[in-house]
Amino acid sequence: MNRFRLVVFDLDGTILDTLEDIRNSINYVLRCYDMRLCTPEEVRRYVGHGFANALRSAIREKSDFPVEEGEFALMLALLRRHYENNATNNTLKYPGMEDLLETLTSKGIEVGVLTNKDERVARPLCEAFYPDVRFSFIEGKRENRPLKPDASLTLSVLETVGIARDEAIFVGDSEVDYESARNIGAPSVIVSYGFRTKDELEESGIGDVAESVEELRERLFQLLFA
């Protein structure tokens, strides 16, 4: 009998290509402060650790002057507001992902989303692009709660849905997702079609990656149904 009951998916770069909308919102803030703008490649490097860290990275590379904490808080609030209002403009589903999610649930495997994106944006995004998928949970960044790859966050989410750590598989596109799984001793499948390249993942010590949604599907099915 299969011991795995749940597949936990990252959001950005894993089930949704959100890069262009994130970049547009970061550039909106930088433009308001007369800073240089970011390319898609630069923003791709910034994401993974939440909006605050992404914005700090952008400011560090694009500003010619330091930003005080009070001003940074205003910039972050501006970024969040702009992104909330524009999060679906250019975002796309990865081809094959909807079918994969629906197939998993049809076979009795629970699927959930655990992301460092603000939860008040993550939930509407998942519901907008995957309205027919029965997610067991959609968990994102909340105030005064740690971010991935913190083990206490991951274990708390699993406890809430009644899943043991050895019953879950984690799927993501970055070293953050890999560490999230490793920190609690769970298996993971890391993909290279998202916001980290295969070379970058290998440099982070992740040597075996799925390069497409179809390859992800094959690896998950090997773990789940072999």
C-alpha atoms as one frame of an Amber mdcrd trajectory, in Angstrom:
protein
   0.000   0.000   0.000   1.308   3.459  -0.888   2.468   5.392   2.154   2.222
   8.852   0.583  -1.063  10.716   1.027  -0.156  14.304   0.118   1.835  16.276
  -2.468   2.778  19.798  -1.347   3.374  22.206  -4.220   5.189  25.514  -4.252
   3.359  28.254  -6.182   5.666  30.686  -8.033   7.634  28.865 -10.701   6.016
  25.520  -9.888   2.276  25.608 -10.599   2.068  29.187 -11.942   4.409  31.342
 -14.021   4.020  34.598 -12.111   7.332  36.180 -13.081   6.097  38.965 -15.358
   3.467  40.235 -12.920   5.981  40.198 -10.052   8.493  42.073 -12.191   5.931
  44.670 -13.248   5.017  45.354  -9.629   8.629  45.606  -8.455   9.424  47.919
 -11.356   6.375  50.028 -10.533   7.835  50.710  -7.084  11.348  51.321  -8.412
   9.962  53.717 -11.003   8.114  55.654  -8.297  11.460  56.184  -6.552  13.427
  56.970  -9.717  15.471  53.774  -9.462  16.710  51.623 -12.316  14.322  48.889
 -13.457  14.729  45.118 -13.275  14.947  42.641 -16.105  13.030  39.337 -15.959
  16.312  37.503 -15.344  17.097  39.689 -12.344  13.655  39.271 -10.800  13.863
  35.529 -11.325  16.925  35.555  -9.049  15.196  37.693  -6.417  12.118  35.568
  -5.799  11.738  32.612  -3.452  12.102  34.193  -0.039   9.048  36.454   0.042
   8.315  39.927  -1.289  10.302  41.787   1.363  13.515  39.967   0.488  12.837
  40.329  -3.238  12.368  44.075  -2.885  15.508  44.406  -0.757  17.480  42.618
  -3.456  16.071  44.920  -6.135  16.861  48.055  -4.139  20.380  46.839  -3.398
  21.097  46.426  -7.110  19.063  49.281  -8.553  19.383  52.164  -6.110  22.305
  54.586  -5.887  21.424  55.535  -2.316  20.452  53.643   0.869  16.820  53.310
   1.870  15.858  53.751   5.517  13.653  51.130   7.168  10.686  53.476   7.421
  10.865  54.262   3.720  11.346  50.590   2.916   8.120  49.750   4.762   6.263
  52.252   2.569   7.821  50.788  -0.570   6.876  47.262   0.494   3.284  48.302
   1.157   3.179  49.937  -2.283   4.550  46.781  -3.867   2.000  44.552  -2.168
  -0.900  46.810  -3.092   0.156  47.047  -6.717   0.685  43.307  -7.006  -2.650
  42.461  -5.379  -4.373  44.582  -8.023  -2.365  43.191 -10.950  -1.456  39.619
  -9.991  -3.347  37.951 -12.848  -2.481  40.264 -15.745   0.255  38.110 -17.276
   0.397  35.056 -15.042   0.045  31.678 -16.765  -0.551  28.059 -15.834   2.263
  25.735 -16.784   0.996  23.424 -19.547  -0.071  20.095 -18.110  -0.179  21.252
 -14.502  -3.956  21.422 -14.202  -4.309  17.877 -15.498  -1.606  16.671 -13.096
  -3.306  18.246 -10.073  -6.719  16.898 -11.028  -5.315  13.422 -11.729  -3.662
  13.285  -8.316  -6.865  14.189  -6.486  -8.894  11.765  -8.607  -6.553   9.009
  -7.444  -7.076   9.901  -3.795  -3.856  11.901  -3.292  -4.323  15.206  -1.484
  -2.672  18.294  -2.973  -1.789  21.494  -1.153   0.124  24.714  -1.749   2.809
  26.053   0.581   4.405  29.299  -0.593   6.337  32.296   0.689   3.986  34.558
  -1.279   1.541  36.578   0.826  -1.405  34.316   1.578  -3.972  36.994   0.749
  -2.640  36.885  -2.823  -1.705  33.204  -3.020  -5.183  31.913  -2.273  -7.043
  34.031  -4.878  -4.396  33.162  -7.481  -4.784  29.420  -6.959  -8.559  29.685
  -6.947  -8.576  31.839 -10.103  -6.315  29.604 -12.180  -7.285  26.217 -10.747
 -10.956  26.587  -9.757 -11.703  22.887 -10.220  -8.774  21.576  -8.179  -9.629
  20.487  -4.637  -6.681  21.862  -2.683  -6.504  20.534   0.878  -4.814  23.791
   1.873  -3.305  26.958   0.403  -0.820  28.369   2.905   1.263  31.496   2.338
   3.120  34.172   4.228   1.364  35.527   7.291   2.427  38.133   9.806   4.675
  36.774  12.573   5.019  33.368  10.937   8.308  32.000   9.573   8.916  31.424
   5.891  10.045  28.296   4.096  12.357  26.446   4.572  11.664  26.732   8.313
  10.844  23.259   9.630   8.375  24.516  12.241   6.249  26.098   9.496   6.214
  22.945   7.392   5.404  20.663  10.320   2.672  23.001  11.538   0.965  22.944
   8.138   1.136  19.144   7.978  -0.225  18.829  11.498  -3.168  21.057  10.608
  -4.255  18.696   7.824  -3.400  15.542   9.754  -0.547  14.330   7.558   2.675
  12.874   8.947   6.005  14.027   7.550   6.654  10.592   6.009   3.335  10.744
   4.152   4.139  13.906   2.141   6.132  14.682  -0.998   7.251  18.242  -1.717
   7.433  19.802  -5.183   9.110  23.121  -5.943  11.490  24.986  -8.196  14.201
  26.224  -5.864  16.667  25.462  -3.126  14.073  26.835  -0.679  11.664  24.014
  -1.516  14.441  21.422  -1.441  15.515  22.587   2.018  11.890  22.674   3.222
  11.563  18.977   2.503  15.032  18.040   3.701  14.569  19.886   6.990  11.765
  17.518   7.966  13.172  14.399   6.290  10.584  14.275   3.491  11.221  13.467
  -0.190  11.022  16.153  -2.843  10.911  16.581  -6.605  12.533  19.821  -7.745
  11.762  21.240 -11.188  13.933  23.347 -13.494  11.189  24.831 -15.693  10.440
  27.542 -13.121  12.516  30.316 -11.558  15.805  28.413 -11.166  17.786  26.879
 -14.008  19.133  23.359 -13.938  22.668  24.727 -13.533  21.647  26.938 -10.619
  19.928  24.032  -8.887  22.970  21.845  -9.379  25.144  24.585  -7.855  22.846
  24.438  -4.814  23.506  20.713  -4.497  20.293  19.556  -6.210  21.542  17.198
  -8.866  18.418  15.400 -10.042  15.636  17.658 -11.318  12.478  17.350 -13.427
  12.815  19.517 -16.514   9.135  19.597 -17.515   5.683  19.079 -16.049   5.535
  15.751 -17.878   8.772  14.636 -16.237   7.451  15.844 -12.884   4.350  13.748
 -13.444   6.436  10.657 -14.197   8.549  11.070 -11.070   5.573  11.674  -8.819
   3.764   8.640 -10.174   6.860   6.512  -9.580   6.898   7.595  -5.945   3.164
   7.407  -5.430   2.032   4.375  -7.390   5.054   2.165  -8.075
